[in-house]
Amino acid sequence: MAVPVVRHGLRMRKFFNIKNQDVAQWFPGHMAKGLNQMQRKLKSVDCIIEVHDARIPVSGRNSLFEKRLGLSSLKPHILILNKIDLADLRHRNKIESYYESQGVKNIIFANCKKPDSRGIKSIIPTVSELVQNAERFNRSEEKEYQMMVIGIPNVGKSSLINALRAKHTRKSKATQVGGLPGITRSVLERIKVCHHPKVYLLDTPGVLSPRIPDVETGLKLALVATIKDHLVGEDIMADYLLYRLNSQGNHSYVSYLGIDEPTDTIQQLLVSAAIKNNWMVKIRDHRGIQTVPNIMLSATKFIKGFRTGQFGTLLLDDTPLMLEKERNN
Ligand SMILES: Nc1nc2c(ncn2[C@@H]2O[C@H](COP(=O)(O)OP(=O)(O)OP(=O)(O)O)[C@@H](O)[C@H]2O)c(=O)[nH]1
C-alpha cells in the first residue's frame, strides 16, 4: 500500500499499486491475423484512418500499426479520437501538441454516435485534401478513394463507418456494432460511405498491441472495454477506477452508488454499495447457506457507471504524463 495523502478532502493512496499482476495474461491472443490482412490490402488504400478512444488519448495505441502499416510515412493518416461525449477534453490542445511532437498532424475529435456532428462532417473533406496532396503510387488513375479504418478493439471503427455512411449516403447501418471487444473479426469488408467523391472504407478487426506495457495501461484498456473484463478482473478494474476518480476529486460515485461518503478503499466501497442497494448473493460455507454482499455485482455496476458517463466526462490519461512522455522522447 502506497503512503496515503490527502487529496480533494479525502485521505487516499499516493500511487496506484497492485502487486503480482501478470499483464501478459490480459492479452487476448487471436490478434495477429488481422494485421497480416491489413498489410496485404495496403496497396489498394489511399488513406489510413486510425480510431482511438478519446478517454485514453495517449495510452494503448498499437505501436505495430506504425511498424507494419507505416502510417503517415507511407499513406496519409488521420487519428480520430472518438467517444468525445464521454471524454474530458479541457486539455485538448495539450493532446494535440503532444501528438504534433510525435509527427501525428491530422487529429479529429469525434462522436460516432452523432453522424451530423462537426468531427464526423470534417472527415471526408480532410481525407480528400490529404489524398489529393499525396503521392498515390499505383492508384493515381483511380477516381475513387479507398480508406482503411484501423484501431484497437471496441474504439468505434464500425460506428465510424456507419456514421459516415449515414451522413453521406443516408443509408443506415452497414456494419455490426458491439459493446464487447472483438466484434469485427471477419475479412476486411469494403463499404461505400460517400458518393461525391466516391469513397470506400475497409473495416478491419480490432488489433491490440501484443505487449501491454504496464498494469495501468492494461487497466485503462480494460475500463474502456478494449480487453474483456474477465481477463483482468472486475474487482481490480473497479479499484483502479476508484483511484482515478478520487485523484481527480470526482466523488460523484457516492450518489450514483447510494453510499454514505467517498472512500479510497475498494472493499469498503463495494460492500457498502451492495448493502445499500441490496445486491446480495447466497453462498454456502461451513455454517450453511449465508446471504452476503455481492461485491462482484457492485464492481460491475460501478464500471458500468463509468462506461455510460454517469461520473461525467473523464480522462484516464494524465496530461502531465503526456508532457513527461514528450520530454522523454
Ligand atoms: N458513447 C459513445 N459510444 C460509442 C461511440 N462510438 C462507438 N461507441 C460504442 O462503442 C462500442 C463499440 O463500437 P464499435 O463500432 O463496435 O467498435 P469497433 O472498434 O468496431 O469494435 P471491434 O469490432 O471490437 O474492433 C459500441 O457499443 C458503440 O455503440 C461514441 O462516439 N460515443
The ligand as an SDF file (V2000), in Angstrom:
LIG
                    3D

 32 34  0  0  0  0  0  0  0  0999 V2000
  -20.6270    6.9790  -26.1520 N   0  0  0  0  0  0  0  0  0  0  0  0
  -20.1420    6.6190  -27.3310 C   0  0  0  0  0  0  0  0  0  0  0  0
  -20.1450    5.3150  -27.6750 N   0  0  0  0  0  0  0  0  0  0  0  0
  -19.6340    4.9780  -28.8830 C   0  0  0  0  0  0  0  0  0  0  0  0
  -19.1280    5.9450  -29.7910 C   0  0  0  0  0  0  0  0  0  0  0  0
  -18.6930    5.2850  -30.8930 N   0  0  0  0  0  0  0  0  0  0  0  0
  -18.9250    3.9740  -30.6790 C   0  0  0  0  0  0  0  0  0  0  0  0
  -19.4950    3.7770  -29.4710 N   0  0  0  0  0  0  0  0  0  0  0  0
  -19.8900    2.4840  -28.8380 C   0  0  0  0  0  0  0  0  0  0  0  0
  -18.6910    1.7320  -28.6250 O   0  0  0  0  0  0  0  0  0  0  0  0
  -18.9570    0.3390  -28.7750 C   0  0  0  0  0  0  0  0  0  0  0  0
  -18.0090   -0.2720  -29.7900 C   0  0  0  0  0  0  0  0  0  0  0  0
  -18.2830    0.2730  -31.0730 O   0  0  0  0  0  0  0  0  0  0  0  0
  -17.8650   -0.4750  -32.4310 P   0  0  0  0  0  0  0  0  0  0  0  0
  -18.1520    0.4700  -33.5410 O   0  0  0  0  0  0  0  0  0  0  0  0
  -18.4580   -1.8590  -32.4970 O   0  0  0  0  0  0  0  0  0  0  0  0
  -16.2830   -0.6150  -32.2040 O   0  0  0  0  0  0  0  0  0  0  0  0
  -15.2090   -1.3670  -33.1020 P   0  0  0  0  0  0  0  0  0  0  0  0
  -13.9490   -0.6120  -32.9710 O   0  0  0  0  0  0  0  0  0  0  0  0
  -15.7310   -1.5930  -34.4860 O   0  0  0  0  0  0  0  0  0  0  0  0
  -15.1080   -2.7400  -32.3050 O   0  0  0  0  0  0  0  0  0  0  0  0
  -14.3450   -4.1090  -32.7230 P   0  0  0  0  0  0  0  0  0  0  0  0
  -15.1310   -4.6930  -33.8200 O   0  0  0  0  0  0  0  0  0  0  0  0
  -14.4100   -4.8930  -31.4440 O   0  0  0  0  0  0  0  0  0  0  0  0
  -12.9490   -3.8130  -33.0650 O   0  0  0  0  0  0  0  0  0  0  0  0
  -20.4340    0.2390  -29.1810 C   0  0  0  0  0  0  0  0  0  0  0  0
  -21.1960   -0.0090  -28.0180 O   0  0  0  0  0  0  0  0  0  0  0  0
  -20.7510    1.6250  -29.7380 C   0  0  0  0  0  0  0  0  0  0  0  0
  -22.1220    1.9620  -29.6250 O   0  0  0  0  0  0  0  0  0  0  0  0
  -19.1410    7.3470  -29.3910 C   0  0  0  0  0  0  0  0  0  0  0  0
  -18.6890    8.2510  -30.0840 O   0  0  0  0  0  0  0  0  0  0  0  0
  -19.6580    7.6030  -28.1530 N   0  0  0  0  0  0  0  0  0  0  0  0
  1  2  1  0
  2  3  2  0
  2 32  1  0
  3  4  1  0
  4  5  2  0
  4  8  1  0
  5  6  1  0
  5 30  1  0
  6  7  2  0
  7  8  1  0
  8  9  1  0
  9 10  1  0
  9 28  1  0
 10 11  1  0
 11 12  1  0
 11 26  1  0
 12 13  1  0
 13 14  1  0
 14 15  2  0
 14 16  1  0
 14 17  1  0
 17 18  1  0
 18 19  2  0
 18 20  1  0
 18 21  1  0
 21 22  1  0
 22 23  2  0
 22 24  1  0
 22 25  1  0
 26 27  1  0
 26 28  1  0
 28 29  1  0
 30 31  2  0
 30 32  1  0
M  END
$$$$
